Amino acid sequence: MLDPDELLDLAESIKTDGLLKDIVLDTDGVLLDGRNRLAACEIAGVEPRFTTYTGDNPQALIFSNNVVRRHITKGQKAMITAMACSVSGHSLRGLAKTHGLSRTRLSAANVVLRYSPDLAEQVRIGAFPLDAAYDIAREHKAKAEDLQEKRDRLTENAPDLAKQVTERRLALDDAITTLEERQERTRIRKQIAEADELRLADGHTTPPLALLAERGDITWHQAHQQAEQYVTHRRSAIHHTQQAIEQAAQHWITIRPPIARPDTAFAREVHAGLSPEAQELAAHLTRLT
């Protein structure tokens, strides 16, 4: 409704110039458009003039006549449009184009309507600005999305915990904590199992770390530490061995003659000046060659 001063101005206008636009009723006599004009006619003592709407979409009529009012803000127009679309199923994009409304503003109104419906009503009546309502609604949206993401995680990874949350036997955050603890245990045991496979493939004959932890000889935490240490040391050993082989390959042209012809004086002198370890390597290479 118009405020009292505006309503008196409208009544004065109707008293002076007459009712310029008919008041619209539906076929059952229900008022669809013109409640301010009807009230102003009563104030002015002017007999109102009515017309009957015979179409099949009274909601579109109400929306169309209200969204173009001069006395409402753009934020109100956007909210009215969003509300109308939620009821009628019309496209926000289409109505934005029809009524010259910003799609960004309409999108903000839609977020407020969905995540802060109490504020949406305040925006509609002009008691709260759309931008401020949108800031609050975005916070509500972020919280709602975070809650939904947690519920989805539970449903996918721990249906038993999800069921307890649904039945209100377990708080959502507690369920997430339990899920993360489960996943951490699974991750640790997988790493231990992978390390045990490597140790077996490398020829180690000591009991697997997982077996030691299951028997209680060591804790799972200790097994995990030893698994990480083994994998780290193994990776480093592979790297250093590769470097040593690469260095040997780079010097193979120099090494090959005395290896290929070990009975020459040159080869004997080279061999004599080597350390025991180097002599052993040379002898081994000679046999291979």
C-alpha positions in Angstrom: 0.0 0.0 0.0 1.0 3.6 -0.5 1.9 5.6 2.6 -0.9 7.8 4.0 0.4 11.0 2.3 0.7 9.3 -1.1 -2.8 7.8 -0.7 -4.2 11.3 0.1 -2.5 12.6 -3.0 -4.0 9.9 -5.1 -7.4 10.5 -3.6 -7.1 14.2 -4.5 -6.1 13.4 -8.0 -9.1 11.0 -8.4 -11.4 13.6 -7.0 -10.1 16.2 -9.4 -9.5 14.2 -12.6 -11.6 11.0 -12.0 -10.4 7.4 -11.9 -8.2 7.1 -14.9 -7.5 3.3 -14.7 -10.2 0.7 -13.9 -9.8 -1.5 -10.8 -9.4 -5.1 -11.9 -11.4 -8.1 -10.4 -11.5 -11.7 -11.4 -14.6 -13.5 -12.4 -15.4 -14.3 -8.8 -15.1 -10.6 -7.8 -11.7 -11.0 -6.1 -9.5 -7.9 -6.3 -6.5 -8.4 -8.6 -5.2 -4.9 -9.1 -6.0 -1.5 -7.8 -6.3 -1.7 -4.0 -4.7 1.7 -3.6 -7.1 3.2 -6.2 -10.0 1.6 -4.4 -9.0 3.0 -1.1 -8.4 6.5 -2.6 -11.9 6.4 -4.2 -13.4 5.8 -0.8 -11.4 8.7 0.7 -12.4 10.9 -2.3 -16.0 9.8 -2.2 -15.8 8.7 -5.9 -17.6 5.7 -7.1 -14.9 3.2 -8.3 -15.0 1.7 -11.7 -14.3 -2.0 -12.2 -13.3 -4.3 -15.0 -13.2 -8.1 -15.0 -10.1 -10.1 -15.9 -10.9 -13.1 -18.0 -7.5 -14.4 -18.8 -5.9 -17.6 -17.4 -2.9 -16.1 -15.6 -3.9 -13.6 -12.9 -0.5 -13.9 -11.2 1.2 -12.5 -14.3 -1.2 -9.6 -14.3 -0.6 -8.8 -10.6 3.2 -9.0 -11.1 3.2 -6.9 -14.3 1.1 -4.2 -12.7 3.1 -4.0 -9.5 6.7 -4.3 -10.7 6.5 -1.1 -12.7 5.3 1.1 -9.8 7.3 4.3 -9.5 7.4 4.3 -5.7 9.4 1.0 -5.2 13.2 0.7 -5.4 15.1 -1.4 -7.9 15.9 -3.8 -5.0 12.2 -4.2 -4.3 11.4 -4.7 -8.0 14.1 -7.4 -8.2 12.7 -9.2 -5.1 9.1 -9.0 -6.4 10.3 -10.5 -9.7 12.2 -13.3 -7.9 9.2 -14.1 -5.8 6.9 -14.1 -8.8 9.2 -16.4 -10.6 9.3 -18.8 -7.7 5.5 -19.1 -7.9 4.8 -18.9 -11.6 7.9 -20.7 -12.9 8.8 -17.9 -15.3 12.4 -17.3 -16.4 14.3 -14.7 -14.4 16.3 -13.9 -17.5 13.1 -13.3 -19.5 11.5 -11.0 -16.9 14.8 -9.1 -16.4 14.8 -8.3 -20.1 11.1 -7.4 -20.1 11.2 -5.1 -17.2 14.7 -3.7 -17.6 16.1 -5.2 -14.4 19.7 -6.1 -13.8 20.4 -9.9 -14.0 23.0 -9.4 -11.2 20.4 -7.8 -9.0 17.8 -10.5 -9.8 20.4 -13.2 -9.0 21.1 -11.5 -5.6 17.3 -11.3 -4.9 17.0 -15.0 -5.7 19.8 -15.9 -3.3 18.1 -13.9 -0.5 14.8 -15.5 -1.3 16.3 -19.0 -1.1 18.7 -18.6 1.9 17.1 -15.8 3.9 13.4 -15.8 3.2 12.7 -13.6 6.3 14.9 -10.9 4.9 13.4 -11.4 1.4 10.1 -10.2 2.8 11.8 -7.2 4.4 13.4 -6.3 1.1 10.0 -6.7 -0.7 8.3 -4.1 1.5 11.3 -1.8 1.4 12.3 -2.2 5.1 15.8 -3.7 4.3 18.1 -2.9 1.3 18.8 -5.8 -1.1 22.6 -5.4 -1.1 22.7 -5.8 2.7 20.3 -8.7 2.6 22.4 -10.4 -0.1 25.6 -10.1 2.1 23.8 -12.0 4.9 22.2 -14.5 2.5 25.6 -15.3 1.0 26.9 -16.2 4.5 23.8 -18.4 5.0 24.4 -20.0 1.6 28.1 -20.8 2.4 27.0 -22.4 5.6 24.3 -24.4 3.9 26.7 -25.6 1.2 29.3 -26.6 3.8 26.7 -28.6 5.7 25.6 -30.3 2.5 29.2 -31.1 1.5 29.6 -32.8 4.9 26.4 -34.8 4.5 27.4 -35.8 1.0 30.8 -37.0 2.3 29.2 -39.1 5.0 26.7 -40.6 2.6 29.4 -41.5 0.2 32.1 -42.7 2.6 30.3 -43.7 5.8 26.6 -44.5 5.3 26.4 -45.8 8.9 27.4 -42.5 10.3 25.1 -40.6 7.9 22.2 -42.7 9.2 23.1 -41.8 12.8 23.2 -38.1 11.9 19.8 -38.4 10.1 18.3 -40.2 13.2 19.8 -37.4 15.4 21.9 -40.0 17.3 25.2 -38.3 16.3 26.1 -34.6 15.6 27.2 -33.8 12.1 30.6 -32.5 13.1 31.2 -35.5 15.4 30.4 -37.8 12.5 32.9 -35.9 10.3 35.6 -36.3 12.9 34.9 -40.0 13.2 35.0 -40.3 9.4 38.4 -38.5 9.2 39.8 -40.7 11.9 38.7 -43.8 10.0 40.2 -42.4 6.7 43.5 -41.6 8.5 43.7 -45.2 9.9 43.0 -46.6 6.4 45.7 -44.3 4.9 48.3 -45.3 7.5 47.6 -49.1 7.1 47.8 -48.8 3.4 51.2 -47.2 3.6 52.4 -49.9 5.9 51.1 -52.6 3.6 52.9 -51.0 0.6 56.1 -50.8 2.6 55.8 -54.4 3.6 55.4 -55.4 -0.1 58.5 -53.5 -1.0 60.5 -55.1 1.9 59.4 -58.6 0.7 60.3 -57.8 -2.9 63.7 -56.5 -1.8 64.4 -59.7 -0.1 63.9 -58.8 3.6 63.1 -61.8 5.8 62.0 -60.0 8.9 58.3 -60.2 9.9 56.0 -57.6 8.1 55.4 -54.4 10.0 51.6 -55.0 9.8 52.0 -58.4 11.5 54.1 -56.9 14.3 51.4 -54.2 14.9 48.6 -56.7 14.8 50.4 -58.9 17.3 51.0 -55.9 19.6 54.8 -56.1 19.4 54.8 -52.5 18.2 52.0 -49.9 17.9 50.5 -48.9 14.5 52.1 -45.5 14.9 55.5 -47.1 15.3 54.8 -49.4 12.3 53.9 -46.3 10.3 57.1 -44.5 11.3 59.2 -47.5 10.4 57.4 -47.9 7.1 58.0 -44.2 6.2 61.7 -44.5 7.2 62.2 -47.6 5.1 60.5 -46.0 2.0 62.5 -42.8 2.4 65.8 -44.7 2.9 65.1 -47.0 -0.1 64.3 -44.0 -2.3 67.6 -42.4 -1.3 69.6 -45.6 -1.9 68.1 -46.0 -5.3 69.0 -42.5 -6.2 72.6 -42.8 -5.0 73.0 -46.2 -6.8 71.7 -44.7 -10.0 74.2 -41.9 -9.7 77.1 -44.3 -9.1 76.2 -46.4 -12.1 75.8 -43.3 -14.3 79.3 -42.2 -13.2 80.7 -45.6 -14.0 79.1 -45.5 -17.4 80.6 -42.1 -18.1 84.1 -43.6 -17.4 83.6 -46.9 -19.2 85.7 -45.9 -22.3 88.6 -45.4 -19.9 88.0 -48.5 -17.9 87.3 -50.9 -20.7 90.9 -51.5 -22.2 92.4 -52.9 -19.0 89.3 -54.8 -18.3 89.2 -56.3 -21.8 93.0 -57.1 -21.9 93.8 -58.0 -18.2 97.2 -59.8 -19.1 98.9 -56.7 -20.4 101.5 -54.8 -18.4 99.3 -51.7 -18.6 96.4 -53.6 -17.1 98.5 -55.2 -14.3 99.9 -51.8 -13.3 96.4 -50.3 -13.2 95.1 -53.2 -11.2 98.1 -53.0 -8.7 97.3 -49.4 -7.8 93.6 -50.1 -6.9 92.0 -50.5 -3.5 90.9 -54.0 -2.6 87.3 -53.0 -3.4 88.2 -51.6 -6.8 90.3 -54.7 -7.5 87.3 -56.9 -6.8 85.2 -54.8 -9.1 87.8 -55.0 -11.9 88.0 -58.8 -11.5 84.2 -59.1 -11.6 84.0 -56.9 -14.8 86.8 -58.9 -16.4 84.9 -62.1 -15.8 81.7 -60.6 -17.2 83.6 -59.2 -20.3 
